[in-house]
Structure formats: structure tokens, C-alpha cells
């Protein structure tokens, strides 16, 4: 299958956040000082799979149009190598990451859900869209996940990469599966 062949060469997984790592909902809750603070929910199974990618030498990163302390903390927990927030124009960020990581664009996978992600998807080797992505993004993706953003889409992509690189069986053995 073409996806498996492309996935075998991936060294870096980049992604959007809202609608990919989350379901896209933003929650404003009052803080102790009465000011509103934004938060969002992340999927635990996505999180562990991002750590597995790290174990096997696949770097991860995010490029988000929004600034969020919740995103910053989640990226830290999941051991992201690249964290860029507040960037709607994503191509310059991609170029910066490629230069820093010393990775060719064809060895990068990207998960995106909205129009701002398509420009990145056209520049990397393997692309994914979660089930809840805009139709235009699904059309631009190599693969649309069965899961929606915030509901296992990232985990599905991580498993595709780990299987294509031959690490999945070893990981299953580690957990006595």
C-alpha cells in the first residue's frame, strides 16, 4: 500500500492542534481572579502514542494558529520537539522546522483539519486528515482517519507510522499483548 511505503520514511510528525489533538472546542472558564482562561481537552491515547513515536526516534511538533497554555503543557507532556503557537501562516514555520531538524520535506508527515493546513500538506511527504476535517482538507490528505480530532486521530496516525517502520510488534510485546 502507498501509505505504508510513505510512512516507512517518516522521521518527523507535525500537526495542527484544535480539531486534530482536540475536538476543536475551546472552553473559557473563570480563574480565581475572575478573568476567563481558555482550556481544551486532549485524548490520553493520542498522548501515549506520541511518546511511543519519541521512543522510536520519530520527532513530533505542532503548528497552531492559537496561543494556549493548555497546548504548551500538553506538548511538554508528550515530549514534542517543536512547539509553534500563534501562527496562521504556517509555511515559514515549516521551513524553519525542516532546517532545524535537518529533515527533508518528503520525510515529514502532517495532520491537519482546516484550510490553513492545506499549504503544509502540499509541501510534505505524507498527509492525514481527521474524520472531522473540512472536506477540502480530506481531499488534500493521503489518508483520512477513522477517528475525529481529540478522539483518537493522532493515535491512528502514530500506529500507522510505527507499523510501517516495523516497531509495532515490539511495542505490543513490551505490553504483553
Rosetta constraint file for C-alpha pairs under 8 A:
AtomPair CA 1 CA 5 HARMONIC 6.58 0.50
AtomPair CA 2 CA 6 HARMONIC 6.20 0.50
AtomPair CA 3 CA 7 HARMONIC 5.91 0.50
AtomPair CA 3 CA 126 HARMONIC 7.65 0.50
AtomPair CA 3 CA 142 HARMONIC 7.19 0.50
AtomPair CA 3 CA 143 HARMONIC 7.62 0.50
AtomPair CA 4 CA 8 HARMONIC 6.11 0.50
AtomPair CA 4 CA 160 HARMONIC 7.27 0.50
AtomPair CA 4 CA 161 HARMONIC 7.70 0.50
AtomPair CA 4 CA 164 HARMONIC 5.23 0.50
AtomPair CA 5 CA 9 HARMONIC 7.26 0.50
AtomPair CA 5 CA 164 HARMONIC 7.12 0.50
AtomPair CA 6 CA 10 HARMONIC 7.03 0.50
AtomPair CA 6 CA 125 HARMONIC 6.97 0.50
AtomPair CA 6 CA 126 HARMONIC 6.31 0.50
AtomPair CA 7 CA 109 HARMONIC 7.83 0.50
AtomPair CA 7 CA 126 HARMONIC 6.93 0.50
AtomPair CA 7 CA 160 HARMONIC 7.09 0.50
AtomPair CA 7 CA 161 HARMONIC 5.28 0.50
AtomPair CA 7 CA 164 HARMONIC 5.74 0.50
AtomPair CA 7 CA 165 HARMONIC 7.30 0.50
AtomPair CA 8 CA 161 HARMONIC 6.65 0.50
AtomPair CA 8 CA 164 HARMONIC 4.81 0.50
AtomPair CA 8 CA 165 HARMONIC 4.85 0.50
AtomPair CA 9 CA 106 HARMONIC 7.94 0.50
AtomPair CA 9 CA 107 HARMONIC 5.54 0.50
AtomPair CA 9 CA 165 HARMONIC 7.73 0.50
AtomPair CA 10 CA 58 HARMONIC 7.44 0.50
AtomPair CA 10 CA 106 HARMONIC 7.61 0.50
AtomPair CA 10 CA 107 HARMONIC 4.35 0.50
AtomPair CA 10 CA 108 HARMONIC 5.40 0.50
AtomPair CA 10 CA 109 HARMONIC 6.37 0.50
AtomPair CA 10 CA 125 HARMONIC 7.87 0.50
AtomPair CA 10 CA 126 HARMONIC 7.90 0.50
AtomPair CA 10 CA 161 HARMONIC 7.33 0.50
AtomPair CA 11 CA 57 HARMONIC 7.30 0.50
AtomPair CA 11 CA 58 HARMONIC 4.91 0.50
AtomPair CA 11 CA 59 HARMONIC 6.41 0.50
AtomPair CA 11 CA 103 HARMONIC 7.29 0.50
AtomPair CA 11 CA 107 HARMONIC 5.51 0.50
AtomPair CA 11 CA 108 HARMONIC 6.13 0.50
AtomPair CA 12 CA 58 HARMONIC 5.38 0.50
AtomPair CA 12 CA 59 HARMONIC 4.67 0.50
AtomPair CA 12 CA 60 HARMONIC 5.64 0.50
AtomPair CA 12 CA 61 HARMONIC 7.72 0.50
AtomPair CA 12 CA 103 HARMONIC 7.67 0.50
AtomPair CA 12 CA 107 HARMONIC 6.68 0.50
AtomPair CA 12 CA 108 HARMONIC 4.89 0.50
AtomPair CA 12 CA 109 HARMONIC 6.35 0.50
AtomPair CA 13 CA 58 HARMONIC 7.08 0.50
AtomPair CA 13 CA 59 HARMONIC 6.25 0.50
AtomPair CA 13 CA 60 HARMONIC 4.77 0.50
AtomPair CA 13 CA 61 HARMONIC 6.38 0.50
AtomPair CA 13 CA 108 HARMONIC 5.85 0.50
AtomPair CA 13 CA 109 HARMONIC 4.80 0.50
AtomPair CA 13 CA 110 HARMONIC 5.78 0.50
AtomPair CA 13 CA 111 HARMONIC 7.91 0.50
AtomPair CA 14 CA 60 HARMONIC 5.65 0.50
AtomPair CA 14 CA 61 HARMONIC 4.63 0.50
AtomPair CA 14 CA 62 HARMONIC 5.37 0.50
AtomPair CA 14 CA 63 HARMONIC 7.29 0.50
AtomPair CA 14 CA 108 HARMONIC 7.27 0.50
AtomPair CA 14 CA 109 HARMONIC 6.16 0.50
AtomPair CA 14 CA 110 HARMONIC 4.76 0.50
AtomPair CA 14 CA 111 HARMONIC 6.57 0.50
AtomPair CA 15 CA 20 HARMONIC 7.25 0.50
AtomPair CA 15 CA 61 HARMONIC 6.43 0.50
AtomPair CA 15 CA 62 HARMONIC 4.82 0.50
AtomPair CA 15 CA 63 HARMONIC 6.20 0.50
AtomPair CA 15 CA 110 HARMONIC 5.25 0.50
AtomPair CA 15 CA 111 HARMONIC 4.62 0.50
AtomPair CA 15 CA 112 HARMONIC 5.99 0.50
AtomPair CA 16 CA 20 HARMONIC 6.00 0.50
AtomPair CA 16 CA 21 HARMONIC 7.30 0.50
AtomPair CA 16 CA 62 HARMONIC 5.62 0.50
AtomPair CA 16 CA 63 HARMONIC 5.29 0.50
AtomPair CA 16 CA 64 HARMONIC 5.33 0.50
AtomPair CA 16 CA 111 HARMONIC 6.42 0.50
AtomPair CA 16 CA 112 HARMONIC 5.40 0.50
AtomPair CA 16 CA 113 HARMONIC 7.45 0.50
AtomPair CA 16 CA 117 HARMONIC 7.39 0.50
AtomPair CA 17 CA 21 HARMONIC 4.88 0.50
AtomPair CA 17 CA 22 HARMONIC 6.39 0.50
AtomPair CA 17 CA 62 HARMONIC 6.76 0.50
AtomPair CA 17 CA 63 HARMONIC 7.23 0.50
AtomPair CA 17 CA 64 HARMONIC 5.77 0.50
AtomPair CA 17 CA 71 HARMONIC 7.64 0.50
AtomPair CA 18 CA 22 HARMONIC 5.19 0.50
AtomPair CA 18 CA 23 HARMONIC 6.59 0.50
AtomPair CA 18 CA 24 HARMONIC 4.48 0.50
AtomPair CA 18 CA 25 HARMONIC 7.43 0.50
AtomPair CA 18 CA 64 HARMONIC 7.60 0.50
AtomPair CA 18 CA 149 HARMONIC 7.76 0.50
AtomPair CA 19 CA 23 HARMONIC 4.80 0.50
AtomPair CA 19 CA 24 HARMONIC 4.05 0.50
AtomPair CA 19 CA 25 HARMONIC 7.81 0.50
AtomPair CA 19 CA 112 HARMONIC 7.87 0.50
AtomPair CA 19 CA 113 HARMONIC 6.02 0.50
AtomPair CA 19 CA 130 HARMONIC 7.87 0.50
AtomPair CA 19 CA 132 HARMONIC 7.25 0.50
AtomPair CA 19 CA 133 HARMONIC 7.29 0.50
AtomPair CA 19 CA 148 HARMONIC 7.82 0.50
AtomPair CA 19 CA 149 HARMONIC 4.84 0.50
AtomPair CA 19 CA 150 HARMONIC 6.82 0.50
AtomPair CA 20 CA 24 HARMONIC 7.41 0.50
AtomPair CA 20 CA 111 HARMONIC 6.95 0.50
AtomPair CA 20 CA 112 HARMONIC 6.38 0.50
AtomPair CA 20 CA 113 HARMONIC 6.37 0.50
AtomPair CA 20 CA 130 HARMONIC 6.45 0.50
AtomPair CA 20 CA 148 HARMONIC 7.38 0.50
AtomPair CA 20 CA 149 HARMONIC 3.95 0.50
AtomPair CA 20 CA 150 HARMONIC 6.01 0.50
AtomPair CA 20 CA 153 HARMONIC 6.91 0.50
AtomPair CA 20 CA 154 HARMONIC 7.08 0.50
AtomPair CA 21 CA 42 HARMONIC 6.12 0.50
AtomPair CA 21 CA 43 HARMONIC 7.18 0.50
AtomPair CA 21 CA 46 HARMONIC 7.56 0.50
AtomPair CA 21 CA 149 HARMONIC 5.52 0.50
AtomPair CA 21 CA 150 HARMONIC 4.84 0.50
AtomPair CA 21 CA 153 HARMONIC 7.68 0.50
AtomPair CA 21 CA 154 HARMONIC 6.65 0.50
AtomPair CA 22 CA 40 HARMONIC 7.01 0.50
AtomPair CA 22 CA 41 HARMONIC 5.98 0.50
AtomPair CA 22 CA 42 HARMONIC 5.29 0.50
AtomPair CA 22 CA 43 HARMONIC 7.17 0.50
AtomPair CA 22 CA 149 HARMONIC 5.27 0.50
AtomPair CA 22 CA 150 HARMONIC 3.65 0.50
AtomPair CA 22 CA 151 HARMONIC 7.42 0.50
AtomPair CA 23 CA 41 HARMONIC 7.63 0.50
AtomPair CA 23 CA 148 HARMONIC 7.09 0.50
AtomPair CA 23 CA 149 HARMONIC 4.90 0.50
AtomPair CA 23 CA 150 HARMONIC 4.47 0.50
AtomPair CA 23 CA 151 HARMONIC 7.02 0.50
AtomPair CA 24 CA 149 HARMONIC 7.34 0.50
AtomPair CA 24 CA 150 HARMONIC 7.70 0.50
AtomPair CA 25 CA 40 HARMONIC 6.70 0.50
AtomPair CA 26 CA 38 HARMONIC 6.56 0.50
AtomPair CA 26 CA 39 HARMONIC 6.17 0.50
AtomPair CA 26 CA 40 HARMONIC 5.42 0.50
AtomPair CA 27 CA 38 HARMONIC 5.45 0.50
AtomPair CA 27 CA 39 HARMONIC 5.18 0.50
AtomPair CA 27 CA 40 HARMONIC 5.94 0.50
AtomPair CA 28 CA 36 HARMONIC 5.71 0.50
AtomPair CA 28 CA 37 HARMONIC 5.35 0.50
AtomPair CA 28 CA 38 HARMONIC 4.45 0.50
AtomPair CA 28 CA 39 HARMONIC 6.39 0.50
AtomPair CA 29 CA 36 HARMONIC 5.31 0.50
AtomPair CA 29 CA 37 HARMONIC 5.30 0.50
AtomPair CA 29 CA 38 HARMONIC 6.35 0.50
AtomPair CA 29 CA 39 HARMONIC 7.48 0.50
AtomPair CA 30 CA 34 HARMONIC 5.28 0.50
AtomPair CA 30 CA 35 HARMONIC 5.49 0.50
AtomPair CA 30 CA 36 HARMONIC 4.39 0.50
AtomPair CA 30 CA 37 HARMONIC 5.97 0.50
AtomPair CA 31 CA 35 HARMONIC 5.53 0.50
AtomPair CA 31 CA 36 HARMONIC 5.90 0.50
AtomPair CA 31 CA 37 HARMONIC 6.12 0.50
AtomPair CA 38 CA 68 HARMONIC 7.20 0.50
AtomPair CA 38 CA 70 HARMONIC 7.88 0.50
AtomPair CA 39 CA 68 HARMONIC 7.58 0.50
AtomPair CA 39 CA 69 HARMONIC 7.92 0.50
AtomPair CA 39 CA 70 HARMONIC 5.86 0.50
AtomPair CA 40 CA 70 HARMONIC 6.78 0.50
AtomPair CA 41 CA 150 HARMONIC 7.35 0.50
AtomPair CA 42 CA 46 HARMONIC 7.81 0.50
AtomPair CA 42 CA 47 HARMONIC 7.84 0.50
AtomPair CA 42 CA 74 HARMONIC 7.81 0.50
AtomPair CA 42 CA 150 HARMONIC 5.71 0.50
AtomPair CA 43 CA 47 HARMONIC 6.45 0.50
AtomPair CA 43 CA 150 HARMONIC 5.36 0.50
AtomPair CA 43 CA 151 HARMONIC 6.09 0.50
AtomPair CA 43 CA 152 HARMONIC 6.74 0.50
AtomPair CA 44 CA 48 HARMONIC 6.49 0.50
AtomPair CA 45 CA 49 HARMONIC 6.33 0.50
AtomPair CA 45 CA 152 HARMONIC 6.67 0.50
AtomPair CA 45 CA 155 HARMONIC 6.25 0.50
AtomPair CA 46 CA 50 HARMONIC 6.36 0.50
AtomPair CA 46 CA 150 HARMONIC 7.87 0.50
AtomPair CA 46 CA 152 HARMONIC 5.79 0.50
AtomPair CA 46 CA 153 HARMONIC 7.40 0.50
AtomPair CA 46 CA 154 HARMONIC 5.26 0.50
AtomPair CA 46 CA 155 HARMONIC 4.42 0.50
AtomPair CA 47 CA 51 HARMONIC 6.59 0.50
AtomPair CA 47 CA 77 HARMONIC 7.97 0.50
AtomPair CA 47 CA 78 HARMONIC 5.80 0.50
AtomPair CA 47 CA 155 HARMONIC 7.70 0.50
AtomPair CA 48 CA 52 HARMONIC 6.35 0.50
AtomPair CA 48 CA 78 HARMONIC 7.28 0.50
AtomPair CA 49 CA 53 HARMONIC 6.36 0.50
AtomPair CA 49 CA 154 HARMONIC 7.80 0.50
AtomPair CA 49 CA 155 HARMONIC 5.58 0.50
AtomPair CA 49 CA 158 HARMONIC 5.96 0.50
AtomPair CA 49 CA 159 HARMONIC 7.48 0.50
AtomPair CA 50 CA 54 HARMONIC 6.51 0.50
AtomPair CA 50 CA 60 HARMONIC 7.39 0.50
AtomPair CA 50 CA 78 HARMONIC 5.90 0.50
AtomPair CA 50 CA 79 HARMONIC 7.68 0.50
AtomPair CA 50 CA 154 HARMONIC 7.94 0.50
AtomPair CA 50 CA 155 HARMONIC 7.53 0.50
AtomPair CA 50 CA 158 HARMONIC 6.84 0.50
AtomPair CA 51 CA 55 HARMONIC 6.39 0.50
AtomPair CA 51 CA 78 HARMONIC 5.56 0.50
AtomPair CA 51 CA 79 HARMONIC 6.54 0.50
AtomPair CA 52 CA 56 HARMONIC 6.51 0.50
AtomPair CA 53 CA 57 HARMONIC 6.39 0.50
AtomPair CA 53 CA 58 HARMONIC 5.03 0.50
AtomPair CA 53 CA 59 HARMONIC 6.92 0.50
AtomPair CA 53 CA 60 HARMONIC 7.74 0.50
AtomPair CA 53 CA 158 HARMONIC 6.81 0.50
AtomPair CA 53 CA 162 HARMONIC 7.24 0.50
AtomPair CA 54 CA 58 HARMONIC 5.31 0.50
AtomPair CA 54 CA 59 HARMONIC 5.82 0.50
AtomPair CA 54 CA 60 HARMONIC 7.40 0.50
AtomPair CA 54 CA 79 HARMONIC 7.21 0.50
AtomPair CA 56 CA 167 HARMONIC 7.68 0.50
AtomPair CA 59 CA 80 HARMONIC 7.00 0.50
AtomPair CA 59 CA 81 HARMONIC 6.07 0.50
AtomPair CA 60 CA 79 HARMONIC 7.77 0.50
AtomPair CA 60 CA 80 HARMONIC 5.00 0.50
AtomPair CA 60 CA 81 HARMONIC 5.57 0.50
AtomPair CA 60 CA 82 HARMONIC 6.58 0.50
AtomPair CA 61 CA 80 HARMONIC 5.24 0.50
AtomPair CA 61 CA 81 HARMONIC 5.58 0.50
AtomPair CA 61 CA 82 HARMONIC 4.18 0.50
AtomPair CA 61 CA 83 HARMONIC 5.69 0.50
AtomPair CA 61 CA 84 HARMONIC 7.92 0.50
AtomPair CA 62 CA 75 HARMONIC 7.97 0.50
AtomPair CA 62 CA 80 HARMONIC 7.67 0.50
AtomPair CA 62 CA 82 HARMONIC 6.13 0.50
AtomPair CA 62 CA 83 HARMONIC 5.16 0.50
AtomPair CA 62 CA 84 HARMONIC 5.98 0.50
AtomPair CA 62 CA 85 HARMONIC 7.79 0.50
AtomPair CA 63 CA 83 HARMONIC 6.51 0.50
AtomPair CA 63 CA 84 HARMONIC 4.80 0.50
AtomPair CA 63 CA 85 HARMONIC 5.90 0.50
AtomPair CA 63 CA 87 HARMONIC 6.83 0.50
AtomPair CA 63 CA 90 HARMONIC 6.90 0.50
AtomPair CA 63 CA 93 HARMONIC 7.53 0.50
AtomPair CA 64 CA 84 HARMONIC 6.24 0.50
AtomPair CA 64 CA 85 HARMONIC 4.69 0.50
AtomPair CA 64 CA 86 HARMONIC 5.97 0.50
AtomPair CA 64 CA 87 HARMONIC 5.84 0.50
AtomPair CA 64 CA 88 HARMONIC 6.98 0.50
AtomPair CA 65 CA 85 HARMONIC 5.84 0.50
AtomPair CA 65 CA 86 HARMONIC 4.41 0.50
AtomPair CA 65 CA 87 HARMONIC 4.40 0.50
AtomPair CA 65 CA 88 HARMONIC 4.47 0.50
AtomPair CA 65 CA 89 HARMONIC 7.94 0.50
AtomPair CA 66 CA 85 HARMONIC 5.70 0.50
AtomPair CA 66 CA 86 HARMONIC 4.60 0.50
AtomPair CA 66 CA 87 HARMONIC 7.07 0.50
AtomPair CA 66 CA 88 HARMONIC 8.00 0.50
AtomPair CA 67 CA 71 HARMONIC 7.78 0.50
AtomPair CA 67 CA 85 HARMONIC 5.11 0.50
AtomPair CA 67 CA 86 HARMONIC 5.04 0.50
AtomPair CA 68 CA 72 HARMONIC 6.42 0.50
AtomPair CA 68 CA 85 HARMONIC 7.56 0.50
AtomPair CA 69 CA 73 HARMONIC 6.20 0.50
AtomPair CA 70 CA 74 HARMONIC 6.17 0.50
AtomPair CA 71 CA 75 HARMONIC 6.05 0.50
AtomPair CA 72 CA 76 HARMONIC 6.29 0.50
AtomPair CA 72 CA 83 HARMONIC 7.37 0.50
AtomPair CA 73 CA 77 HARMONIC 6.20 0.50
AtomPair CA 74 CA 78 HARMONIC 6.15 0.50
AtomPair CA 75 CA 79 HARMONIC 6.04 0.50
AtomPair CA 75 CA 80 HARMONIC 5.24 0.50
AtomPair CA 75 CA 83 HARMONIC 7.04 0.50
AtomPair CA 76 CA 80 HARMONIC 6.17 0.50
AtomPair CA 82 CA 97 HARMONIC 7.40 0.50
AtomPair CA 84 CA 93 HARMONIC 7.62 0.50
AtomPair CA 87 CA 93 HARMONIC 7.91 0.50
AtomPair CA 88 CA 116 HARMONIC 6.70 0.50
AtomPair CA 89 CA 93 HARMONIC 7.79 0.50
AtomPair CA 89 CA 116 HARMONIC 7.38 0.50
AtomPair CA 90 CA 94 HARMONIC 6.25 0.50
AtomPair CA 90 CA 116 HARMONIC 7.48 0.50
AtomPair CA 90 CA 117 HARMONIC 7.60 0.50
AtomPair CA 90 CA 119 HARMONIC 7.66 0.50
AtomPair CA 90 CA 120 HARMONIC 6.87 0.50
AtomPair CA 91 CA 95 HARMONIC 6.28 0.50
AtomPair CA 91 CA 119 HARMONIC 6.89 0.50
AtomPair CA 91 CA 120 HARMONIC 6.17 0.50
AtomPair CA 92 CA 96 HARMONIC 6.23 0.50
AtomPair CA 93 CA 97 HARMONIC 6.16 0.50
AtomPair CA 94 CA 98 HARMONIC 6.10 0.50
AtomPair CA 94 CA 120 HARMONIC 7.26 0.50
AtomPair CA 95 CA 99 HARMONIC 6.22 0.50
AtomPair CA 96 CA 100 HARMONIC 6.21 0.50
AtomPair CA 97 CA 101 HARMONIC 5.88 0.50
AtomPair CA 98 CA 102 HARMONIC 5.69 0.50
AtomPair CA 98 CA 103 HARMONIC 5.39 0.50
AtomPair CA 98 CA 104 HARMONIC 6.63 0.50
AtomPair CA 98 CA 105 HARMONIC 6.92 0.50
AtomPair CA 99 CA 103 HARMONIC 7.11 0.50
AtomPair CA 103 CA 107 HARMONIC 6.45 0.50
AtomPair CA 103 CA 108 HARMONIC 7.46 0.50
AtomPair CA 104 CA 108 HARMONIC 7.12 0.50
AtomPair CA 105 CA 123 HARMONIC 6.60 0.50
AtomPair CA 105 CA 124 HARMONIC 4.77 0.50
AtomPair CA 105 CA 125 HARMONIC 6.07 0.50
AtomPair CA 106 CA 123 HARMONIC 7.98 0.50
AtomPair CA 106 CA 124 HARMONIC 5.22 0.50
AtomPair CA 106 CA 125 HARMONIC 3.74 0.50
AtomPair CA 106 CA 126 HARMONIC 7.26 0.50
AtomPair CA 107 CA 124 HARMONIC 7.25 0.50
AtomPair CA 107 CA 125 HARMONIC 5.76 0.50
AtomPair CA 107 CA 126 HARMONIC 7.82 0.50
AtomPair CA 108 CA 124 HARMONIC 5.50 0.50
AtomPair CA 108 CA 125 HARMONIC 5.54 0.50
AtomPair CA 108 CA 126 HARMONIC 6.53 0.50
AtomPair CA 109 CA 124 HARMONIC 6.27 0.50
AtomPair CA 109 CA 125 HARMONIC 5.97 0.50
AtomPair CA 109 CA 126 HARMONIC 4.51 0.50
AtomPair CA 109 CA 127 HARMONIC 5.50 0.50
AtomPair CA 109 CA 128 HARMONIC 7.65 0.50
AtomPair CA 110 CA 120 HARMONIC 7.48 0.50
AtomPair CA 110 CA 121 HARMONIC 6.40 0.50
AtomPair CA 110 CA 124 HARMONIC 7.15 0.50
AtomPair CA 110 CA 126 HARMONIC 6.50 0.50
AtomPair CA 110 CA 127 HARMONIC 4.95 0.50
AtomPair CA 110 CA 128 HARMONIC 6.16 0.50
AtomPair CA 111 CA 127 HARMONIC 5.97 0.50
AtomPair CA 111 CA 128 HARMONIC 4.65 0.50
AtomPair CA 111 CA 129 HARMONIC 5.56 0.50
AtomPair CA 111 CA 130 HARMONIC 7.41 0.50
AtomPair CA 111 CA 154 HARMONIC 7.84 0.50
AtomPair CA 112 CA 117 HARMONIC 5.26 0.50
AtomPair CA 112 CA 118 HARMONIC 7.44 0.50
AtomPair CA 112 CA 121 HARMONIC 7.75 0.50
AtomPair CA 112 CA 127 HARMONIC 7.90 0.50
AtomPair CA 112 CA 128 HARMONIC 6.56 0.50
AtomPair CA 112 CA 129 HARMONIC 5.36 0.50
AtomPair CA 112 CA 130 HARMONIC 7.24 0.50
AtomPair CA 112 CA 133 HARMONIC 7.39 0.50
AtomPair CA 112 CA 137 HARMONIC 7.23 0.50
AtomPair CA 113 CA 117 HARMONIC 6.68 0.50
AtomPair CA 113 CA 129 HARMONIC 5.62 0.50
AtomPair CA 113 CA 130 HARMONIC 6.35 0.50
AtomPair CA 113 CA 132 HARMONIC 7.11 0.50
AtomPair CA 113 CA 133 HARMONIC 4.10 0.50
AtomPair CA 113 CA 134 HARMONIC 6.01 0.50
AtomPair CA 113 CA 137 HARMONIC 6.03 0.50
AtomPair CA 113 CA 138 HARMONIC 7.75 0.50
AtomPair CA 114 CA 118 HARMONIC 7.30 0.50
AtomPair CA 114 CA 133 HARMONIC 6.19 0.50
AtomPair CA 114 CA 134 HARMONIC 5.65 0.50
AtomPair CA 114 CA 136 HARMONIC 7.98 0.50
AtomPair CA 114 CA 137 HARMONIC 6.15 0.50
AtomPair CA 115 CA 134 HARMONIC 7.39 0.50
AtomPair CA 115 CA 136 HARMONIC 7.18 0.50
AtomPair CA 115 CA 137 HARMONIC 6.48 0.50
AtomPair CA 117 CA 121 HARMONIC 6.29 0.50
AtomPair CA 117 CA 137 HARMONIC 7.53 0.50
AtomPair CA 118 CA 122 HARMONIC 6.20 0.50
AtomPair CA 118 CA 137 HARMONIC 6.21 0.50
AtomPair CA 118 CA 140 HARMONIC 6.80 0.50
AtomPair CA 119 CA 123 HARMONIC 6.83 0.50
AtomPair CA 120 CA 124 HARMONIC 6.60 0.50
AtomPair CA 121 CA 126 HARMONIC 7.65 0.50
AtomPair CA 121 CA 127 HARMONIC 5.79 0.50
AtomPair CA 121 CA 140 HARMONIC 7.09 0.50
AtomPair CA 121 CA 141 HARMONIC 7.16 0.50
AtomPair CA 122 CA 140 HARMONIC 7.67 0.50
AtomPair CA 126 CA 141 HARMONIC 7.87 0.50
AtomPair CA 126 CA 142 HARMONIC 6.46 0.50
AtomPair CA 127 CA 140 HARMONIC 7.80 0.50
AtomPair CA 127 CA 141 HARMONIC 4.92 0.50
AtomPair CA 127 CA 142 HARMONIC 5.21 0.50
AtomPair CA 127 CA 143 HARMONIC 6.63 0.50
AtomPair CA 128 CA 138 HARMONIC 7.76 0.50
AtomPair CA 128 CA 141 HARMONIC 5.04 0.50
AtomPair CA 128 CA 142 HARMONIC 5.93 0.50
AtomPair CA 128 CA 143 HARMONIC 4.96 0.50
AtomPair CA 128 CA 144 HARMONIC 5.67 0.50
AtomPair CA 128 CA 145 HARMONIC 7.04 0.50
AtomPair CA 128 CA 157 HARMONIC 7.54 0.50
AtomPair CA 129 CA 133 HARMONIC 5.91 0.50
AtomPair CA 129 CA 137 HARMONIC 6.46 0.50
AtomPair CA 129 CA 138 HARMONIC 5.50 0.50
AtomPair CA 129 CA 141 HARMONIC 5.83 0.50
AtomPair CA 129 CA 143 HARMONIC 6.48 0.50
AtomPair CA 129 CA 144 HARMONIC 4.77 0.50
AtomPair CA 129 CA 145 HARMONIC 6.29 0.50
AtomPair CA 130 CA 138 HARMONIC 7.83 0.50
AtomPair CA 130 CA 144 HARMONIC 5.60 0.50
AtomPair CA 130 CA 145 HARMONIC 4.93 0.50
AtomPair CA 130 CA 146 HARMONIC 7.16 0.50
AtomPair CA 130 CA 147 HARMONIC 6.25 0.50
AtomPair CA 130 CA 148 HARMONIC 4.96 0.50
AtomPair CA 130 CA 149 HARMONIC 5.53 0.50
AtomPair CA 130 CA 153 HARMONIC 5.53 0.50
AtomPair CA 131 CA 144 HARMONIC 6.07 0.50
AtomPair CA 131 CA 145 HARMONIC 5.54 0.50
AtomPair CA 131 CA 146 HARMONIC 5.82 0.50
AtomPair CA 131 CA 147 HARMONIC 5.65 0.50
AtomPair CA 131 CA 148 HARMONIC 4.51 0.50
AtomPair CA 131 CA 149 HARMONIC 7.12 0.50
AtomPair CA 131 CA 153 HARMONIC 7.66 0.50
AtomPair CA 132 CA 148 HARMONIC 5.14 0.50
AtomPair CA 132 CA 149 HARMONIC 6.48 0.50
AtomPair CA 133 CA 137 HARMONIC 6.18 0.50
AtomPair CA 133 CA 138 HARMONIC 6.26 0.50
AtomPair CA 133 CA 148 HARMONIC 7.90 0.50
AtomPair CA 134 CA 138 HARMONIC 6.45 0.50
AtomPair CA 135 CA 139 HARMONIC 6.24 0.50
AtomPair CA 136 CA 140 HARMONIC 6.43 0.50
AtomPair CA 137 CA 141 HARMONIC 6.25 0.50
AtomPair CA 138 CA 143 HARMONIC 7.67 0.50
AtomPair CA 138 CA 144 HARMONIC 6.16 0.50
AtomPair CA 145 CA 153 HARMONIC 5.77 0.50
AtomPair CA 145 CA 156 HARMONIC 6.75 0.50
AtomPair CA 145 CA 157 HARMONIC 7.51 0.50
AtomPair CA 146 CA 153 HARMONIC 7.04 0.50
AtomPair CA 146 CA 156 HARMONIC 7.93 0.50
AtomPair CA 147 CA 151 HARMONIC 5.72 0.50
AtomPair CA 147 CA 152 HARMONIC 5.18 0.50
AtomPair CA 147 CA 153 HARMONIC 4.65 0.50
AtomPair CA 147 CA 156 HARMONIC 7.46 0.50
AtomPair CA 148 CA 152 HARMONIC 6.48 0.50
AtomPair CA 148 CA 153 HARMONIC 5.41 0.50
AtomPair CA 149 CA 153 HARMONIC 5.37 0.50
AtomPair CA 149 CA 154 HARMONIC 7.37 0.50
AtomPair CA 150 CA 154 HARMONIC 7.86 0.50
AtomPair CA 152 CA 156 HARMONIC 6.17 0.50
AtomPair CA 153 CA 157 HARMONIC 6.46 0.50
AtomPair CA 154 CA 158 HARMONIC 6.16 0.50
AtomPair CA 155 CA 159 HARMONIC 6.16 0.50
AtomPair CA 156 CA 160 HARMONIC 6.31 0.50
AtomPair CA 157 CA 161 HARMONIC 6.33 0.50
AtomPair CA 158 CA 162 HARMONIC 6.10 0.50
AtomPair CA 159 CA 163 HARMONIC 5.92 0.50
AtomPair CA 159 CA 168 HARMONIC 7.27 0.50
AtomPair CA 160 CA 164 HARMONIC 6.10 0.50
AtomPair CA 161 CA 165 HARMONIC 6.18 0.50
AtomPair CA 162 CA 166 HARMONIC 6.23 0.50
AtomPair CA 162 CA 167 HARMONIC 5.13 0.50
AtomPair CA 162 CA 168 HARMONIC 5.36 0.50
AtomPair CA 163 CA 167 HARMONIC 5.78 0.50
AtomPair CA 163 CA 168 HARMONIC 4.84 0.50
AtomPair CA 163 CA 169 HARMONIC 7.71 0.50
AtomPair CA 167 CA 171 HARMONIC 6.25 0.50
AtomPair CA 168 CA 172 HARMONIC 6.20 0.50
AtomPair CA 169 CA 173 HARMONIC 6.26 0.50
AtomPair CA 170 CA 174 HARMONIC 6.28 0.50
AtomPair CA 171 CA 175 HARMONIC 6.66 0.50
AtomPair CA 172 CA 176 HARMONIC 6.13 0.50
AtomPair CA 172 CA 177 HARMONIC 5.01 0.50
AtomPair CA 173 CA 177 HARMONIC 5.69 0.50
